Amino acid sequence: MDAIRTLQQAVQYFSNYENCKGVMMQLRWPDGVVKCPQCGSSRVIYLEKARVWKCYEKHPLAKFSLKTGTIFEDSPLGLDKWLPALWLVVNCKNGISSCETARDLGVTQKTAWFMNHRIRFALTQGGLGSLLSGEVEADETFIGGKARNMHTEKRKRRITGTGGKDKTAVMGILERGGKVRTTVIPNRKKKALQAEVRKHVQAGSALYTDALLSYEGLEGDYAHRVVDHAVQYVNGRVHTNGLENFWSLLKRGINGTYVSVEPFHLFRYLDEQTFRYNYREDMGDGDRFFLALSRITGKRLTYEHLTGKDRPETQEPAPTAF
């Protein structure tokens, strides 16, 4: 796998089904023993013409493929399209739109949109692991479409006030020299922001924020210092420039690549940008691709769930659904 370092090499390599099969089998069954994803039995036989395995145990869905139990499940598209699509999402610095994915892979825009969201689901931050420590920055921003980019009717419907009233609030927490964690938050009030800080940051750490009053009260648990952006942006070690850089990358992708992101899908775009940012250093494109590929199992995102059709019509899809 070390020979796959560029998109061109990836497209050429994965155009061969046997190569796709080898990579997926190594990922799913590293010991070389194929096991049924339904019951875990190794009493299976490979049906070469159908490219599926059949389990000899008695249970429904005895046949399974390389895609069963992954984000690719039930997709009519082959791995020769899925794997390059995954490469594009995790390695394009500013993201890749569904229109561009559709042109590159020869699928419809609707199909490409669904593919990209399934891949983002695989990049979900998941388990938090250890708490952030050392020097930690916390900051929040608003994400939303620009009025000048909207059609007149959409502008009237969505722009009803000023400031952040019609935008979605998101929060980021960055460990300097480490990783960033992001989430959609309901508002910028003290309860919401301080709950996220205490959830992700180890007590006693140096915490740097701006002068937003919602951060007041954290001094008892953290070495909390504030930089007032009305006066200055940097005061020695006290600044939030690391997160400002992350917000710049995120908004560049949303405004320049995706143009418009619905609020209830925003958390997936956060996960996508967070993954690329956290694994940007000391990793080549191939390393980042195989890391993302290791996260595709045990996850399923249906079109009905993605579009909210499996929920009551009166209930708006929630950002924390996943």
Disulfide bonds with the S-S distance in Angstrom:
none
